Amino acid sequence: MRIERLHRLSELPAAEWNALIPEQNPFLSHEFLSALERHGCVGEDTGWIPWHLVCRDNDGRLLGAAPLYLKYNSYGEFVFDWGWAEAYRRHGLPYYPKLVGAIPYTPVTSPRLLLAPDQPDPQTTMHAMIDYALEESRRHRFSSIHWLFPTATDLDPLLTQGFLHRLGCQFHWQNHGYRDFQDFLDTFTAKRRKAVNRERRLVRDAGLELRLLSGDMATEAQWHTLHGFYRSTFERLGGVPTLSLPFFQEIATTLGQQIVLVMAYAQGREVAGTISFRDDATLYGRYWGCQSDHDSLHFEACYYQGLEYCIQTGLQRFEPGAQGEHKIHRGFLPTLTHSAHWITDPEFRNAIANFLSRETPALQQYARELLQHSPYRSEVTPDAPAMVGPA
């Protein structure tokens, strides 16, 4: 068994990498990750340096892989360690660079240690990749390694090898076999059902029309408009719109059926849009932008259209992005997410472990308290996803 490091994902054939991807997850795909590299969305200018690992047997067969990045900042990770970096700075120690196992700018739980499905000993492959990352981290004197939003399958070997466990909280929806949107809404309390109906009515009464289409069906002009919406949101909030129009145009071709777009029109003019992605089981809401404010349009375009799409197509989950307690009243319940952290310096490791020992129960209590605001009637409340680990 041998481990190799890739400086660019294009060094590996797409078919070989994609054979490791479960459920056709778009963010893990060779098409998505290599497009980020080709169009400058990752690289030295952004502080995300590709550092991918591949594991092969002695015959050269690919056994596993891990998307990894050498990071020179903490932007686009959604597991916030700015305070840790500041503590290092105050003690005269460098926190950057660090190694991060994640999908850039994408807070989605999915495999981080990718495995060939028919290998004899997947655990050995996983531990070999983790060991290699640890050895390289020590050799290059990286401050830390962070695996963000791993599944439970990935999390267990990381914790076994001494990584620190951190929790986060998002808001997800589960499809319980709803026949249509009204069937779903009938599980709400009367108060919450009325509020949702009011929001949807406000959009209709404003004369707004919403159209749903896949990424490969959008015209070049529509992609220009959508990218403008995407940029406007980041610029309004003081963020950096790192995903370029050429990036979106490329994945519209390579991942077109896995991109779900919602366009909102007022008197035939595009006024807002959303960009979401899907795999075999889940819809992932990612980007939203608008040209002008319209009451409740954000809720309709970002949530209700997506919920209807999931019900109509039989998708089992809808993850509408990080944060947002307002999502609870619209059917998205608090759900724990996970990350694993290796801190090289023993004193800082102890300090961060102490911090996490206090943060973890506080986060769990936060999720339990949020569940009290569930919009569902008590007799039909779905199982609390906040109390379970990653899928």
C-alpha positions in Angstrom: 0.0 0.0 0.0 1.3 3.5 -0.9 0.0 7.0 -0.4 0.5 9.7 -3.1 -0.2 13.4 -2.9 -1.9 15.2 -5.8 -1.2 18.9 -6.5 -4.1 19.0 -8.9 -7.0 16.7 -9.2 -6.6 16.7 -12.9 -3.5 14.4 -12.3 -6.1 11.6 -11.7 -8.6 10.5 -14.3 -12.1 11.5 -13.4 -13.5 8.0 -13.8 -11.0 6.7 -11.2 -11.9 9.4 -8.6 -15.6 9.3 -9.2 -15.7 5.5 -8.7 -15.2 6.3 -5.0 -18.1 8.8 -4.7 -21.3 7.5 -3.0 -24.8 8.6 -3.9 -23.4 10.7 -6.8 -22.5 13.5 -4.4 -21.9 16.5 -6.6 -19.5 18.3 -4.3 -17.1 15.3 -4.0 -17.1 14.8 -7.8 -14.0 15.2 -9.9 -16.0 17.6 -12.0 -16.8 20.0 -9.1 -13.4 19.9 -7.4 -11.3 20.1 -10.6 -13.4 23.0 -11.8 -12.6 24.9 -8.6 -9.0 24.4 -9.4 -9.2 25.3 -13.1 -11.0 28.6 -12.6 -9.0 29.9 -9.6 -11.7 29.4 -7.0 -9.0 27.6 -5.0 -5.3 28.1 -5.1 -2.7 30.5 -3.7 -4.9 33.6 -4.2 -7.7 32.1 -2.0 -5.6 30.3 0.6 -6.9 26.9 -0.4 -3.9 24.9 -1.8 -5.0 21.5 -3.2 -3.2 18.7 -1.2 -5.3 15.7 -2.1 -4.3 12.1 -1.0 -4.7 8.9 -2.9 -4.0 5.4 -1.6 -3.1 2.5 -3.9 -2.3 -1.1 -3.4 0.9 -2.7 -4.6 -0.6 -3.3 -8.0 -1.6 0.3 -8.5 -5.3 -0.1 -7.8 -6.9 2.9 -6.2 -8.2 2.0 -2.8 -9.1 5.4 -1.4 -8.7 9.1 -1.6 -9.1 12.2 0.5 -9.8 15.8 -0.7 -7.4 17.9 1.4 -6.2 21.5 1.3 -3.3 23.4 2.8 -5.0 26.5 4.3 -3.5 29.9 4.9 -6.7 31.3 6.3 -10.0 30.0 7.8 -12.3 31.4 5.1 -15.0 29.2 3.6 -14.8 26.4 6.2 -18.0 27.0 8.3 -16.3 25.5 11.3 -15.0 28.6 13.0 -11.6 28.6 14.5 -10.7 32.3 14.2 -10.4 32.4 18.0 -7.9 29.5 17.9 -5.8 31.3 15.3 -5.9 34.5 17.4 -4.7 32.6 20.5 -1.7 31.3 18.5 -0.9 34.8 17.2 -0.9 36.2 20.8 1.6 33.5 21.8 3.9 34.3 18.9 3.1 31.0 17.1 1.9 30.4 13.5 -1.5 28.9 13.1 -1.3 28.9 9.4 -0.7 26.9 7.3 -2.9 24.1 8.5 -4.4 21.0 6.7 -8.1 20.9 6.1 -10.2 17.9 4.9 -13.3 19.6 3.4 -15.1 20.7 0.4 -14.3 24.4 -0.2 -17.0 26.8 0.7 -19.5 23.9 1.2 -20.8 23.0 4.7 -22.2 19.7 3.7 -21.8 16.4 5.6 -20.4 13.7 3.3 -17.5 11.2 3.2 -14.1 12.7 3.7 -12.1 9.4 3.4 -13.3 8.1 0.1 -13.1 4.3 -0.3 -13.2 1.9 -3.2 -16.4 -0.2 -2.5 -15.0 -3.7 -3.1 -11.7 -3.6 -1.2 -10.9 -6.3 1.4 -9.9 -4.0 4.3 -11.3 -0.4 4.2 -10.3 0.3 7.7 -6.7 -0.2 6.9 -7.0 2.2 4.0 -8.7 4.9 6.1 -6.0 4.7 8.9 -3.2 4.7 6.3 -4.5 8.0 4.9 -4.9 9.5 8.4 -1.5 8.3 9.4 0.1 9.9 6.3 -1.6 13.2 7.0 -0.4 13.2 10.6 3.2 12.3 9.5 3.3 15.0 6.9 1.8 17.5 9.4 4.6 16.8 11.8 7.3 16.9 9.1 6.1 20.2 7.7 5.3 21.6 11.2 1.7 22.4 10.4 -0.2 23.7 13.4 -3.1 21.4 13.0 -5.3 19.1 10.8 -9.1 19.6 10.6 -11.6 17.2 9.0 -14.8 19.1 8.6 -18.3 17.7 8.2 -17.3 14.0 8.0 -19.8 11.2 8.2 -19.9 8.9 11.2 -17.9 6.3 9.2 -15.1 8.8 8.8 -15.4 10.3 12.3 -14.8 7.1 14.2 -11.2 6.3 13.0 -10.3 10.0 13.4 -11.4 10.0 17.0 -9.6 6.7 17.5 -6.4 8.2 16.4 -6.7 11.1 18.8 -8.5 13.8 17.0 -10.7 16.2 19.0 -14.4 16.1 18.4 -16.4 19.3 17.8 -20.1 19.7 17.2 -22.0 22.2 15.1 -25.7 22.7 14.4 -27.6 23.1 11.1 -31.2 22.8 10.2 -32.4 19.9 8.0 -35.6 18.5 6.6 -36.6 14.9 6.4 -39.1 13.5 3.9 -41.6 11.3 5.7 -43.3 10.1 2.5 -45.3 13.3 2.0 -47.7 13.1 -1.0 -47.5 16.8 -1.8 -46.7 20.1 -0.1 -50.1 20.3 1.5 -49.7 16.9 3.0 -46.4 18.1 4.5 -48.0 21.3 5.7 -50.8 19.4 7.4 -48.3 18.1 10.0 -47.8 21.7 11.2 -49.7 23.4 14.0 -52.4 25.7 12.9 -50.4 28.8 13.8 -47.3 27.7 11.8 -49.4 26.4 8.9 -51.2 29.7 8.6 -47.8 31.6 8.7 -46.4 29.5 5.8 -49.6 29.9 3.7 -49.4 33.7 4.3 -45.8 33.9 3.1 -46.6 32.0 0.0 -49.7 34.1 -0.7 -47.6 37.3 -0.3 -45.4 36.1 -3.2 -48.3 35.2 -5.4 -50.2 38.4 -4.7 -47.1 40.4 -5.6 -47.3 38.9 -9.1 -44.0 37.1 -8.8 -43.6 34.0 -10.9 -41.1 31.3 -9.9 -39.6 28.8 -12.4 -37.5 25.8 -11.6 -34.9 24.4 -14.1 -31.8 22.3 -14.1 -28.3 23.8 -14.6 -27.9 22.5 -18.1 -31.2 24.0 -19.1 -30.3 27.6 -18.1 -29.2 29.9 -20.9 -25.9 31.7 -20.9 -27.8 34.9 -20.1 -29.5 33.3 -17.1 -26.2 32.1 -15.7 -24.8 35.6 -16.0 -27.9 36.8 -14.1 -27.6 34.1 -11.5 -23.9 34.8 -10.9 -24.8 38.5 -10.5 -27.3 37.5 -7.8 -24.6 35.3 -6.1 -22.1 38.1 -6.1 -24.6 40.7 -4.8 -25.3 38.6 -1.7 -21.6 38.3 -0.8 -20.9 41.9 -1.5 -23.9 43.1 0.5 -22.8 41.0 3.5 -19.1 41.9 3.2 -18.0 38.5 2.0 -15.9 37.4 -1.0 -17.7 35.8 -4.0 -14.9 33.3 -4.8 -16.9 31.2 -7.3 -16.4 32.7 -10.7 -18.9 32.7 -13.6 -16.7 30.4 -15.7 -16.7 27.9 -12.8 -20.6 27.9 -12.8 -20.7 27.7 -16.6 -18.4 24.6 -16.6 -20.3 22.7 -13.9 -23.6 23.6 -15.6 -22.4 21.4 -18.4 -20.6 18.7 -16.4 -23.1 18.5 -13.5 -26.1 20.0 -15.2 -28.8 17.6 -14.0 -27.5 17.8 -10.4 -27.9 21.6 -10.3 -31.4 22.9 -9.4 -32.1 26.5 -10.1 -35.1 28.7 -9.1 -35.6 31.9 -11.0 -38.1 34.5 -9.8 -39.7 36.9 -12.2 -41.6 40.2 -11.8 -43.4 41.3 -15.0 -41.1 39.0 -17.0 -37.9 40.4 -15.5 -35.6 38.3 -13.4 -35.5 39.6 -9.8 -34.0 36.8 -7.7 -32.6 33.3 -8.0 -31.2 30.3 -6.1 -28.6 27.7 -6.9 -28.9 24.3 -5.3 -27.4 20.9 -5.9 -28.7 17.4 -5.5 -27.5 13.8 -5.3 -29.5 10.6 -5.2 -31.1 11.4 -1.8 -30.6 15.0 -0.8 -31.1 18.5 -2.1 -28.5 21.0 -0.9 -29.4 24.7 -0.9 -26.3 26.8 -1.5 -26.7 30.3 -3.0 -29.3 33.0 -3.1 -29.4 36.5 -4.5 -31.9 39.2 -5.4 -32.1 42.4 -7.3 -34.8 44.0 -5.1 -36.6 43.2 -1.9 -40.0 41.4 -2.1 -41.8 40.3 1.1 -41.3 36.5 1.7 -39.6 35.8 -1.6 -36.5 34.5 0.1 -38.6 31.9 2.0 -40.4 30.9 -1.2 -37.3 30.6 -3.4 -34.9 29.1 -0.9 -37.2 26.8 1.1 -40.7 26.2 -0.2 -39.7 25.6 -3.8 -37.0 23.2 -2.6 -39.4 21.4 -0.3 -41.9 20.9 -3.2 -39.1 19.7 -5.4 -38.0 17.1 -2.8 -41.5 15.8 -2.4 -42.2 15.6 -6.1 -38.9 13.8 -6.9 -38.8 11.6 -3.8 -35.6 13.1 -2.3 -35.3 12.1 1.3 -33.5 15.2 2.8 -33.2 18.9 2.2 -30.1 20.7 3.7 -30.6 24.4 3.0 -27.2 25.6 4.1 -25.5 26.6 7.3 -27.0 28.5 10.3 -30.4 30.2 10.2 -32.8 29.6 13.2 -35.6 31.1 11.1 -35.6 27.8 9.2 -37.2 25.9 12.1 -40.6 27.5 11.7 -40.5 26.3 8.1 -40.0 22.6 8.9 -36.2 22.4 9.2 -35.1 20.9 12.5 -31.8 21.3 14.4 -29.3 18.7 13.3 -25.9 18.1 14.8 -22.8 18.2 12.5 -19.3 17.1 13.3 -15.7 17.9 12.8 -12.4 16.4 14.0 -9.3 18.3 14.9 -5.6 17.4 15.5 -3.7 20.1 17.3 0.1 19.5 17.1 1.2 21.7 20.0 0.4 19.8 23.3 -0.4 22.9 25.4 -2.7 24.3 22.7 -4.3 20.8 22.3 -5.1 20.7 26.0 -6.5 24.3 25.9 -8.7 23.5 22.9 -9.8 20.2 24.4 -10.8 22.1 27.5 -12.8 24.6 25.4 -14.5 21.8 23.5 -15.5 20.1 26.8 -17.5 23.2 27.6 -18.7 24.0 24.1 -20.1 20.5 23.4 -22.8 20.3 26.2 -23.7 24.0 25.5 -24.2 23.2 21.8 -26.3 20.0 22.6 -28.5 22.1 25.0 -28.9 24.7 22.3 -30.1 22.1 19.8 -32.6 20.7 22.4 -34.0 24.1 23.2 -34.4 24.9 19.5 -36.5 21.7 19.1 -39.0 23.2 21.5 -39.9 25.6 18.6 -40.7 22.8 16.2 -43.6 23.8 13.9 -44.9 20.2 13.9 -48.0 19.1 15.8 -46.9 17.1 18.9 -48.5 13.9 17.7 -46.7 13.9 14.4 -43.3 15.5 15.3 -40.6 13.6 13.4 -37.7 12.0 15.2 -35.4 14.7 16.5 -32.5 14.8 14.1 -30.5 16.9 16.6 -30.0 13.8 18.8 -28.4 11.6 16.1 -25.0 11.6 14.4 -24.2 12.2 10.8 -25.8 10.0 8.2 
